[in-house]
Amino acid sequence: MINWLKNITAGRDVVGRDKITNILPTPTQMDLLSQRYVEEKNNQELTHVIIDELTHYSNEKYDIRDLTEKLQEAGFSYVIETGELLKEEVSKLIIRNQHYKSAQKIITYLLAEVESIFNAKIKSELLTVKEESVLKLLFRTHLEQEIQTHLGVNVLEIYNRQINGMVYFLTGNCHLEWK
């Protein structure tokens, strides 16, 4: 009987009892960028080049109206002060992280997401918004919750204030229209 068992080979896993297979999720683009950011920071890998796409979002496109004018024209005068403050926070976020290529990519990715979500889900609903609380709920429902799911480890410490600030930053730089 022992000779008969010698020539047996297993084509797959050999398990004595229960087989447990753990399948880890594939890391997202944000996970990989966050990991790269930590490595760059630890190794002090600095850059003095701003990636093109971030430059695109940071520069005003063509319109000479500032954020205040755009919000007034669209009927949102009640958020001008908040919008200006939050826009400035995003500008500082960009400046604070401009020397890390992966951080630039994270910020650019988030700006692109904010632009896309605003144009697809928020802009069409702005016509009916008359109160700041309704606007905040729109941002919370469509913008903050979706962006937060992308942040993962959140190595740049970007929270809802900065996410909302990205709307005002993009509006002030002529990438978003409210009317």
C-alpha positions as CSV (number, residue, x, y, z in Angstrom):
1,M,0.0,0.0,0.0
2,I,2.8,2.5,0.8
3,N,4.3,2.1,-2.7
4,W,1.0,3.1,-4.2
5,L,0.9,6.4,-2.3
6,K,4.4,7.4,-3.4
7,N,3.4,8.5,-6.9
8,I,0.4,10.7,-5.9
9,T,0.9,14.4,-6.5
10,A,-1.4,17.3,-5.6
11,G,-2.4,19.5,-8.5
12,R,-3.5,22.3,-6.2
13,D,-3.6,23.1,-2.4
14,V,-3.4,20.2,0.0
15,V,-5.5,21.0,3.1
16,G,-5.9,19.0,6.2
17,R,-9.1,20.6,7.3
18,D,-10.6,24.1,6.5
19,K,-9.0,26.2,3.8
20,I,-9.1,29.9,4.4
21,T,-8.2,32.2,1.5
22,N,-7.6,35.9,2.2
23,I,-7.9,38.1,-0.9
24,L,-6.7,41.6,-0.2
25,P,-8.2,44.5,-2.2
26,T,-6.1,45.9,-4.9
27,P,-4.5,49.2,-3.7
28,T,-6.2,52.3,-5.2
29,Q,-4.4,55.1,-7.0
30,M,-4.8,57.2,-3.8
31,D,-3.4,54.4,-1.7
32,L,-0.3,54.1,-3.9
33,L,0.2,57.9,-4.0
34,S,-0.2,58.1,-0.2
35,Q,2.4,55.4,0.2
36,R,4.7,57.2,-2.2
37,Y,4.2,60.5,-0.4
38,V,5.3,58.9,2.9
39,E,8.4,57.5,1.2
40,E,9.3,60.9,-0.4
41,K,8.9,62.7,2.9
42,N,11.0,60.2,4.8
43,N,13.7,60.2,2.2
44,Q,13.4,64.0,1.7
45,E,12.9,63.6,-2.0
46,L,11.9,67.1,-3.0
47,T,11.0,68.6,-6.3
48,H,10.9,72.1,-7.6
49,V,8.8,71.3,-10.6
50,I,5.0,71.7,-10.4
51,I,3.2,69.1,-12.5
52,D,1.3,70.4,-15.5
53,E,-2.2,69.4,-14.3
54,L,-1.8,71.2,-10.9
55,T,-0.5,74.3,-12.8
56,H,-3.7,74.0,-14.9
57,Y,-5.9,74.1,-11.8
58,S,-3.9,76.8,-10.0
59,N,-3.9,79.3,-12.9
60,E,-6.9,81.3,-13.8
61,K,-8.2,80.2,-17.2
62,Y,-9.5,83.3,-18.9
63,D,-12.2,85.0,-17.0
64,I,-11.3,88.2,-15.2
65,R,-14.1,88.0,-12.6
66,D,-12.9,87.0,-9.1
67,L,-14.6,84.6,-6.7
68,T,-16.7,87.4,-5.1
69,E,-18.2,88.5,-8.4
70,K,-19.0,85.0,-9.5
71,L,-20.7,84.1,-6.3
72,Q,-22.7,87.4,-6.3
73,E,-23.8,87.0,-9.9
74,A,-25.0,83.5,-9.2
75,G,-26.9,84.6,-6.1
76,F,-24.6,83.2,-3.4
77,S,-23.4,86.4,-1.7
78,Y,-24.0,84.8,1.7
79,V,-21.0,82.4,1.2
80,I,-18.4,84.9,-0.1
81,E,-16.6,85.3,3.2
82,T,-16.5,81.6,3.8
83,G,-15.5,80.9,0.2
84,E,-12.6,83.3,0.3
85,L,-11.3,81.8,3.5
86,L,-11.6,78.2,2.2
87,K,-10.1,79.1,-1.2
88,E,-7.1,80.5,0.7
89,E,-6.8,77.3,2.8
90,V,-6.5,75.3,-0.5
91,S,-3.9,77.7,-1.8
92,K,-1.9,77.2,1.4
93,L,-2.4,73.4,1.1
94,I,-0.9,73.4,-2.4
95,I,2.0,75.6,-1.3
96,R,2.7,73.5,1.8
97,N,2.9,70.3,-0.3
98,Q,4.4,71.7,-3.6
99,H,7.8,70.1,-3.0
100,Y,6.5,66.5,-3.1
101,K,5.5,65.1,-6.5
102,S,3.1,62.6,-5.0
103,A,1.4,65.2,-2.9
104,Q,0.9,67.3,-6.1
105,K,-0.7,64.3,-7.7
106,I,-3.0,63.7,-4.7
107,I,-4.2,67.3,-4.7
108,T,-4.6,67.3,-8.5
109,Y,-6.6,64.1,-8.3
110,L,-8.9,65.6,-5.7
111,L,-9.3,68.8,-7.6
112,A,-10.3,66.9,-10.7
113,E,-12.8,64.8,-8.6
114,V,-14.3,68.0,-7.1
115,E,-14.6,69.5,-10.5
116,S,-16.3,66.4,-11.9
117,I,-18.7,66.0,-9.0
118,F,-19.6,69.6,-8.9
119,N,-20.4,69.7,-12.6
120,A,-22.3,66.4,-12.6
121,K,-24.2,66.5,-9.4
122,I,-24.2,69.9,-7.7
123,K,-24.4,72.6,-10.5
124,S,-27.8,71.5,-11.7
125,E,-29.3,71.7,-8.2
126,L,-27.9,75.2,-7.5
127,L,-30.9,76.9,-9.1
128,T,-33.1,75.9,-6.3
129,V,-30.7,76.8,-3.5
130,K,-31.5,79.9,-1.5
131,E,-30.1,79.1,1.9
132,E,-26.5,78.4,3.1
133,S,-27.8,75.3,5.0
134,V,-29.1,73.8,1.7
135,L,-25.8,74.5,0.0
136,K,-23.9,72.9,2.8
137,L,-26.1,69.8,2.6
138,L,-25.5,69.6,-1.1
139,F,-21.8,69.7,-0.6
140,R,-22.0,67.1,2.2
141,T,-24.2,64.7,0.2
142,H,-22.5,64.9,-3.1
143,L,-19.0,66.1,-2.5
144,E,-17.6,65.4,1.0
145,Q,-18.9,61.9,1.4
146,E,-17.6,60.8,-2.0
147,I,-14.2,62.5,-1.7
148,Q,-13.7,61.1,1.8
149,T,-14.0,57.5,0.4
150,H,-11.1,58.3,-2.0
151,L,-8.8,59.7,0.7
152,G,-7.8,56.4,2.3
153,V,-4.9,57.1,4.8
154,N,-5.3,60.8,4.2
155,V,-1.5,61.6,4.5
156,L,-2.1,65.3,3.6
157,E,-4.7,65.7,6.2
158,I,-7.4,66.9,3.9
159,Y,-10.7,67.3,5.6
160,N,-14.2,68.6,4.6
161,R,-13.1,72.2,5.0
162,Q,-10.4,71.7,2.4
163,I,-12.7,69.7,0.1
164,N,-15.3,72.5,0.2
165,G,-12.4,75.0,-0.3
166,M,-11.5,73.2,-3.5
167,V,-14.9,74.2,-4.9
168,Y,-14.2,77.9,-4.2
169,F,-10.6,77.5,-5.4
170,L,-11.7,76.1,-8.7
171,T,-14.5,78.7,-9.0
172,G,-12.0,81.5,-8.3
173,N,-9.7,80.1,-11.0
174,C,-12.5,79.9,-13.6
175,H,-12.8,76.1,-13.6
176,L,-16.3,76.1,-12.1
177,E,-19.4,78.2,-12.9
178,W,-22.3,78.4,-10.5
179,K,-24.9,79.6,-12.9
